[in-house]
Every structure is written in structure tokens, then in C-alpha cells.
Amino acid sequence: MNRRDFLSLTGCGCCGLILPNCSSVPITGRSQLSIVPESMVISQANAFYKDVKAKSKLITDKDKIDPIITIGSRMERAIRHYFKSKNQKDPTENFEWEYILIDDPKTINAWCAHGGKIAIYTGILEITKDEHGLAFLMGHEMAHAVARHVMERMSAALALNVGTLAADLALGGLIGRTRNTVGQTTGMDIMQIGILNPFSRHQESEADYLGLIFSSLSGYELYGAIQFQERMLEKKKVKEPEFLSTHPSDNTRINNMRNLIPRVKIEYPKIQNL
């Protein structure tokens, strides 16, 4: 059994053992485990976002924050329009979108807390460069929320812990001993490297795909995503082996996007009059 089959089997298996609540990712249709209530995740995300805002140096200059709000608002409308046009439930209907720009040139990062709370650090703006690179970055982060990736990770972690504990008890502690031995010998967690990291990389690839879709629906140039990722690759001084990372390598992401872009342009054309 390969890793993907294992994740699928344990995911749906735990749905039956813990709470029969398997859902699917919007657009991609991938089955996902959904044990943790969305209301709880949004509440936690809002509290976290409020804390970040209180502790960070926020940029309020309209010339700097308005381009972010403009792209985000355009994508909000594109997402709502897309699901309405397909007569599908809008996964963002309970979101309260908000955008902040954090003055931190050393941090090359952006994120979207579940519920639509987006933070962008000034350090990444030198890599996005233009509106097309910024649109892909924001589309990618918004995709994590639309796809309920945080809920899925929390649910998967819970299911994995319960499943591992049950299996370990049945095997007389063999899993725990093996995990400890490997950890002490190599400094690596076999669960992290063998299951959690590949799972996270799959989510990141899915967010890249959805991010391209949201960019296309919103009318941005998709090859800006590749240029953004190429600049990200140039910026990195240390290239971490992919199997140790929670993200696919930049080269993997670039190749995937090159293959996806022609199809995305055809299947998800720009929505007019946004």
C-alpha cells in the first residue's frame, strides 16, 4: 500500500471510528477528514489574528495596503460568483475577510487564518514584485481557507494519534519503541517524515492549483505565479530536501504549475465585470 492509499484509508476509516464526517474539498473534489467543528476553528483563528494585529507593526499607508485589499476583494467576488454559477454551496459564505500588511522586511511569508483573515509581511513583497505575483500568493493563501486545510490537519492529527495509540496498544508498544529508537538515532520523527510532511505537501500542491484557479477567475496573468516561485527559489540560501519539508520543492512547484496553467486558463477563464 502506498502512502496516498494509506492516508485515504486511515482518513475515511477514522471517519467511521470517530465521527462519520468525511467531506470533500471544493473544486478538486478530494475527500478529506473533517472531525473538528468549523466554528471552533474560526473562533480560534479570529483570536489568533487579533493577537497578531495587537503585537505587530501594521502598515496603514493606503498606497501600500490598497493593492492588497483590491486583489483580495476581487478574488472574494470571483470565488462567490464561481460557486453561485455552479449552483454549489459557497465555502466562504461565513467568512469575514480582512487584510493586514505587517512591517517586517525580514519575514518572507503570508498566511490566511481560517475564516478569511489574511496577513502579508513586507519581506515577501520584494518577491511578488507585481500584482500578478501578489495575486497568486494571495490566491494560494485564500485556497488554504477555502479548502479547509487547517480543519483537515487538525482532524488528521487527532485521527492519527488515536489510531497510532490503538495500534501501539495492540502491538505491545512496538510503534512507540520504534519511533523513539529512530528519533534518538537520526533525530527524525518517522511519523512526521513518513505521514505528516507528505500530507502537508499534498495540501500545498492543492493550494497552488486552487490559487491558480482563483487568479485566473480574477483576471490575473498566471505565469506571474511561475515568476514568483522562481524568485522564491533564487532567494533561498539553503535548499532543504523535499522529504524533510512541509512544502514541495520550488522546482516541483514550478514544474507542476507549468503543466497546470494551460488547462486552468481554459477551464477557469476570467469572470467578466467583477
C-alpha positions in Angstrom: 0.0 0.0 0.0 1.5 3.4 -1.0 1.4 6.5 1.2 -1.6 8.1 -0.6 -3.7 4.9 -0.2 -2.7 4.8 3.5 -3.8 8.4 4.1 -7.1 7.8 2.3 -7.8 4.6 4.1 -6.9 5.9 7.5 -8.8 9.2 6.9 -12.1 7.6 5.9 -11.6 4.8 8.4 -11.3 7.3 11.2 -14.4 9.0 9.9 -16.3 5.8 10.8 -14.5 5.2 14.1 -14.6 8.7 15.5 -17.3 10.6 13.7 -18.8 9.8 10.3 -17.9 13.2 8.8 -16.0 12.9 5.6 -16.3 16.0 3.4 -14.7 17.0 0.1 -12.5 19.9 -1.0 -14.4 22.4 -3.1 -13.4 22.3 -6.8 -10.9 19.5 -6.6 -13.4 17.1 -5.0 -10.8 15.3 -2.9 -12.2 13.5 0.1 -11.0 14.9 3.4 -11.5 14.1 7.1 -13.5 16.7 9.0 -13.8 15.9 12.6 -13.1 19.4 14.1 -16.1 21.8 14.0 -15.5 24.8 11.7 -17.0 27.2 14.2 -14.3 26.3 16.7 -11.5 26.7 14.1 -12.8 30.1 13.0 -13.1 31.2 16.7 -9.5 30.2 17.4 -8.3 31.8 14.1 -10.0 35.1 15.0 -8.4 35.2 18.4 -5.0 34.4 16.9 -5.4 37.1 14.2 -6.5 39.7 16.9 -3.3 38.9 18.9 -1.1 39.2 15.8 -2.6 42.6 15.0 -2.0 43.8 18.5 1.6 42.7 18.6 2.7 43.6 15.0 3.7 46.9 13.4 0.9 47.3 10.8 1.2 49.4 7.7 -1.8 51.6 7.1 -0.5 53.7 4.2 -3.2 53.4 1.5 -0.7 53.3 -1.3 0.8 50.1 0.2 -2.3 48.3 1.7 -4.8 49.2 -1.0 -3.3 47.0 -3.7 -3.6 44.0 -1.3 -7.2 44.9 -0.5 -8.1 45.4 -4.2 -6.7 41.9 -5.2 -8.3 40.3 -2.2 -11.7 41.8 -2.8 -11.6 40.9 -6.5 -10.9 37.3 -5.6 -13.6 37.3 -3.0 -16.1 38.3 -5.6 -14.7 35.8 -8.1 -15.0 32.9 -5.6 -18.6 33.8 -4.8 -19.5 34.2 -8.4 -17.9 30.8 -9.4 -19.8 28.8 -6.8 -23.1 30.6 -7.5 -22.7 29.9 -11.2 -22.2 26.2 -10.5 -25.2 26.1 -8.0 -22.8 24.9 -5.3 -22.5 25.9 -1.7 -20.0 28.8 -1.3 -17.4 27.6 1.3 -16.7 31.3 2.1 -20.2 32.3 2.9 -19.4 32.6 6.7 -16.0 34.2 6.1 -15.3 37.7 7.3 -12.4 38.7 5.0 -9.7 41.1 6.4 -6.3 42.0 5.2 -3.3 43.4 7.1 0.2 44.3 5.9 2.9 43.7 8.6 6.0 45.9 8.5 8.6 43.1 8.8 11.1 43.1 5.9 13.0 40.1 7.3 9.9 37.8 7.2 9.2 36.3 3.8 5.8 35.0 4.5 2.0 35.4 4.2 -0.9 33.4 5.6 -4.6 33.1 5.8 -6.3 32.1 9.0 -9.5 30.1 8.6 -12.4 32.4 8.2 -10.6 34.8 5.8 -8.1 36.6 8.0 -5.0 37.4 5.8 -1.6 38.7 6.8 1.2 39.6 4.5 4.7 40.5 5.6 6.6 43.2 3.7 9.5 40.9 3.3 7.7 38.9 0.7 6.7 41.9 -1.4 10.1 42.1 -3.0 9.5 38.6 -4.3 5.9 39.1 -5.5 7.1 42.2 -7.4 3.8 42.9 -9.2 0.1 42.4 -9.0 0.2 39.1 -10.8 2.8 37.6 -8.3 0.9 39.1 -5.4 -2.4 37.7 -6.8 -1.0 34.2 -6.9 0.4 34.4 -3.4 -2.9 35.7 -2.0 -4.9 33.1 -4.1 -2.7 30.4 -2.6 -3.3 31.5 0.9 -7.0 32.0 0.4 -7.1 28.5 -1.1 -6.0 27.0 2.2 -9.0 28.5 3.8 -11.4 27.6 1.0 -10.2 24.0 1.1 -10.4 23.9 5.0 -6.8 22.7 5.2 -6.4 23.8 8.9 -9.5 21.8 9.9 -8.2 18.8 7.9 -4.8 18.9 9.5 -6.3 19.2 13.0 -8.7 16.3 12.2 -5.9 14.2 10.7 -3.6 14.7 13.6 -6.4 13.7 16.0 -7.2 10.6 14.0 -3.6 9.7 13.6 -3.0 10.0 17.3 -6.0 7.9 18.2 -5.2 5.3 15.5 -1.5 5.1 16.5 -2.3 4.7 20.1 -4.8 1.9 19.4 -2.3 0.1 17.1 0.6 0.6 19.6 -1.5 -1.0 22.4 -2.4 -3.9 20.1 1.3 -4.4 19.3 2.6 -4.1 22.8 4.2 -0.7 22.4 6.2 -1.7 19.3 5.3 1.5 17.4 6.4 3.8 20.2 9.7 1.9 20.8 10.5 2.0 17.1 9.6 5.7 16.9 11.8 6.5 19.9 14.7 4.5 18.6 14.7 6.1 15.1 14.3 9.5 16.7 17.3 9.0 19.0 19.4 7.6 16.2 18.6 10.0 13.4 17.0 13.0 15.2 13.9 12.5 12.9 10.3 11.6 13.7 9.2 8.8 11.4 5.5 9.9 11.7 6.4 13.5 10.7 8.6 12.5 7.7 6.5 9.5 6.6 3.0 10.8 7.0 2.5 14.4 8.2 5.1 16.0 5.8 3.8 14.3 2.7 0.2 15.1 3.8 1.2 18.8 4.2 3.0 18.8 0.8 -0.2 17.5 -0.8 -2.2 20.3 0.7 0.3 22.9 -0.5 0.1 21.5 -4.1 -3.6 21.7 -3.9 -3.4 25.3 -2.7 -1.2 26.1 -5.7 -3.7 24.6 -8.0 -6.7 26.5 -6.4 -4.6 29.6 -6.2 -4.0 29.5 -10.0 -7.8 29.0 -10.4 -8.7 32.0 -8.3 -6.0 34.1 -10.1 -7.5 33.1 -13.5 -11.1 33.7 -12.5 -10.0 37.1 -11.2 -8.2 38.0 -14.4 -4.6 37.9 -13.4 -1.7 36.6 -15.5 -0.9 33.0 -14.4 2.7 33.0 -15.5 3.3 35.5 -12.8 2.9 32.6 -10.4 5.9 30.9 -12.0 8.0 34.0 -12.0 7.1 34.5 -8.3 8.2 30.9 -7.5 11.4 31.3 -9.5 12.3 34.4 -7.5 11.5 32.5 -4.3 13.9 29.8 -5.4 16.7 32.3 -6.0 16.1 33.9 -2.6 16.7 30.7 -0.7 20.2 30.1 0.5 19.6 26.6 1.8 17.7 24.1 -0.2 16.0 21.6 2.2 15.5 18.1 0.9 11.8 17.8 -0.1 11.1 14.7 2.1 12.1 16.8 5.2 9.8 19.7 4.2 6.2 20.5 4.7 6.2 22.1 1.2 7.1 20.7 -2.2 10.4 21.9 -3.5 10.3 25.1 -5.6 11.3 23.2 -8.7 8.5 20.7 -8.1 6.0 23.6 -7.7 7.3 25.4 -10.8 7.0 22.2 -12.9 3.5 21.5 -11.6 2.4 25.0 -12.4 3.8 24.9 -15.9 1.7 21.8 -16.5 -1.4 23.2 -14.9 -1.6 26.7 -16.3 -2.8 25.8 -19.9 -5.7 23.8 -18.5 -6.6 26.3 -15.8 -6.8 29.1 -18.4 -9.2 27.1 -20.5 -11.4 25.6 -17.7 -11.5 28.7 -15.4 -11.5 31.8 -17.6 -11.7 35.3 -16.3 -15.1 36.3 -14.9 -16.2 39.5 -16.5 -17.4 42.6 -14.7 -16.1 41.7 -11.3 
